[in-house]
Amino acid sequence: MRIAILGDTHFPRRGATLPAACVAECRAADLIVHTGDLADMAALSGLRALGPDVVAVTGNADDARVAKELPATAECELPGGRRLGVVHNGGPEAGRLERLRKRFPGCDIVVFGHSHIPLMAVAADGFMIINPGSATDRRRQPRHSMAVLTAPARGAMRVRFVDLDAGGGDLPPELVREAA
């Protein structure tokens, strides 16, 4: 299973369309996950129109209609009996990995947004958290980004961070924060 992960698109304030490389990754995915701050219903409708199923949560910058339509957290089944959790704000960096593990006790991986900082942290037992960054609002980050998770029925999950400013190439590893 291939999962396109994005967040913090902030439409229409940060534009009305996703970068072409982001759209291509979403259309090639089996599932699209959005970590919140779509901002308006047109953004949610546009994401759903790309084709694959969408799992999305509401964020602090979403308008009232989006907040009413989407849950604050979500979980979904991945191949091999694994589970993915989704929340907008992962909270402060200190203790985030363990805090998200406790918040989503049945999940093997949790994705979150809010900070717009691409991040991946993996515990010794394989539990993982990911922030894809933002495809449209990089804030103080050098590049716009998203993540692609490959979750096979057997074997290890793989995460790739996509550099949307480079037309879809890999985000340089030094731009992905590693934190516990």
C-alpha positions as CSV (number, residue, x, y, z in Angstrom):
1,M,0.0,0.0,0.0
2,R,1.3,3.4,-1.0
3,I,0.1,6.4,1.2
4,A,0.6,10.0,0.3
5,I,0.8,12.1,3.4
6,L,0.4,15.9,3.4
7,G,-0.7,18.6,5.7
8,D,-1.0,22.3,6.4
9,T,-2.1,23.3,3.0
10,H,-3.9,26.4,4.3
11,F,-6.1,27.0,1.2
12,P,-7.0,29.6,-0.1
13,R,-4.5,31.7,1.9
14,R,-1.5,29.7,0.5
15,G,-2.9,29.2,-3.0
16,A,-5.7,27.2,-4.6
17,T,-3.8,24.2,-6.0
18,L,-1.3,21.7,-4.9
19,P,2.1,21.5,-6.6
20,A,2.1,19.2,-9.7
21,A,4.5,16.8,-8.0
22,C,2.2,16.5,-5.0
23,V,-0.8,15.9,-7.2
24,A,1.1,13.2,-9.0
25,E,2.1,11.5,-5.7
26,C,-1.5,11.6,-4.5
27,R,-2.9,10.1,-7.7
28,A,-0.3,7.3,-7.6
29,A,-1.3,6.5,-4.0
30,D,-3.7,4.0,-2.6
31,L,-4.7,6.3,0.2
32,I,-4.2,10.1,0.9
33,V,-3.7,11.2,4.5
34,H,-4.0,14.9,5.4
35,T,-2.9,16.0,8.8
36,G,-5.2,19.0,9.0
37,D,-5.3,22.7,8.2
38,L,-6.8,22.2,4.8
39,A,-8.6,25.4,5.7
40,D,-11.7,25.3,3.6
41,M,-14.2,22.9,2.0
42,A,-12.9,23.6,-1.5
43,A,-9.5,22.2,-0.4
44,L,-11.1,19.1,1.1
45,S,-13.2,18.6,-2.1
46,G,-10.2,19.0,-4.3
47,L,-8.2,16.4,-2.3
48,R,-11.1,14.0,-2.5
49,A,-11.4,14.5,-6.3
50,L,-7.8,13.2,-6.8
51,G,-9.1,9.7,-6.8
52,P,-7.8,7.6,-3.8
53,D,-9.7,7.4,-0.5
54,V,-8.8,10.3,1.9
55,V,-8.3,10.1,5.6
56,A,-8.1,13.7,7.0
57,V,-8.4,15.4,10.4
58,T,-9.3,18.9,11.3
59,G,-6.6,21.4,12.3
60,N,-6.6,24.7,14.2
61,A,-6.8,26.8,11.0
62,D,-9.7,25.0,9.4
63,D,-13.0,26.9,8.9
64,A,-16.1,25.8,10.7
65,R,-17.4,23.7,7.9
66,V,-14.2,21.6,7.7
67,A,-14.1,21.3,11.4
68,K,-17.6,20.0,11.4
69,E,-16.9,17.5,8.5
70,L,-13.6,16.1,9.9
71,P,-12.7,14.4,13.2
72,A,-9.9,15.6,15.5
73,T,-8.2,12.3,15.2
74,A,-8.4,9.3,12.9
75,E,-7.1,5.8,12.6
76,C,-6.9,3.4,9.7
77,E,-5.9,-0.2,9.0
78,L,-2.7,-0.9,7.0
79,P,-1.6,-4.1,5.4
80,G,-0.2,-6.7,7.7
81,G,-2.5,-5.8,10.5
82,R,-0.7,-2.5,11.3
83,R,-2.5,0.7,12.2
84,L,-1.9,4.4,11.3
85,G,-3.1,7.2,13.5
86,V,-3.6,10.8,12.4
87,V,-3.7,14.0,14.5
88,H,-3.0,17.7,13.6
89,N,-0.9,18.8,16.5
90,G,1.7,16.4,18.0
91,G,2.4,18.8,20.8
92,P,5.8,20.0,22.0
93,E,8.9,18.3,20.7
94,A,10.1,17.0,24.1
95,G,8.5,13.7,24.7
96,R,6.4,13.7,21.5
97,L,7.2,10.1,20.4
98,E,6.1,8.6,23.7
99,R,3.1,11.0,24.0
100,L,1.8,10.1,20.6
101,R,2.3,6.4,21.3
102,K,0.2,6.7,24.5
103,R,-2.5,8.7,22.6
104,F,-2.7,6.1,19.9
105,P,-2.0,2.8,21.7
106,G,-3.1,0.5,18.9
107,C,-1.1,2.3,16.2
108,D,2.3,1.4,14.7
109,I,2.7,4.8,13.1
110,V,1.3,8.3,13.8
111,V,1.3,11.2,11.4
112,F,0.8,14.8,12.5
113,G,1.3,18.3,11.1
114,H,1.0,21.8,12.6
115,S,4.7,22.8,12.7
116,H,5.3,22.5,8.9
117,I,8.6,20.8,9.7
118,P,9.4,17.5,8.0
119,L,10.2,15.1,10.8
120,M,10.5,11.4,11.4
121,A,11.3,9.6,14.6
122,V,11.4,5.8,15.1
123,A,11.5,4.1,18.5
124,A,13.7,1.0,19.1
125,D,10.6,-1.2,18.7
126,G,9.7,0.3,15.3
127,F,6.9,2.7,16.4
128,M,7.2,5.7,14.2
129,I,6.0,9.3,14.0
130,I,6.0,11.5,10.8
131,N,5.3,15.1,10.0
132,P,5.3,15.6,6.2
133,G,6.0,19.3,6.3
134,S,3.8,21.4,4.0
135,A,3.2,21.2,0.3
136,T,2.1,24.9,0.1
137,D,3.3,26.8,3.2
138,R,6.9,26.0,4.1
139,R,7.2,28.8,6.7
140,R,10.8,28.8,7.7
141,Q,11.7,25.5,6.1
142,P,13.9,25.6,2.9
143,R,11.5,23.5,0.8
144,H,7.9,22.5,0.4
145,S,7.4,18.8,1.2
146,M,5.2,15.8,1.7
147,A,5.8,12.2,2.6
148,V,5.0,8.9,1.0
149,L,4.7,5.8,3.2
150,T,5.0,2.4,1.6
151,A,3.3,-0.2,3.8
152,P,3.7,-3.7,2.4
153,A,1.7,-6.6,3.7
154,R,4.9,-8.1,5.0
155,G,8.2,-6.4,5.8
156,A,9.3,-3.0,6.9
157,M,7.4,0.2,6.2
158,R,9.4,2.7,4.2
159,V,9.1,6.5,4.3
160,R,10.2,8.9,1.6
161,F,10.1,12.6,2.0
162,V,9.3,14.4,-1.3
163,D,11.0,17.7,-2.3
164,L,8.1,19.4,-4.1
165,D,10.3,22.4,-5.1
166,A,12.6,19.9,-7.0
167,G,9.6,18.5,-8.9
168,G,9.2,15.4,-6.8
169,G,12.7,14.3,-6.0
170,D,13.8,13.1,-2.6
171,L,14.0,15.8,0.1
172,P,17.7,16.0,1.2
173,P,18.0,13.9,4.4
174,E,19.5,16.8,6.3
175,L,16.2,18.7,5.8
176,V,14.2,15.9,7.7
177,R,14.4,16.5,11.4
178,E,15.0,13.4,13.5
179,A,13.7,13.7,17.0
180,A,12.7,11.5,19.9
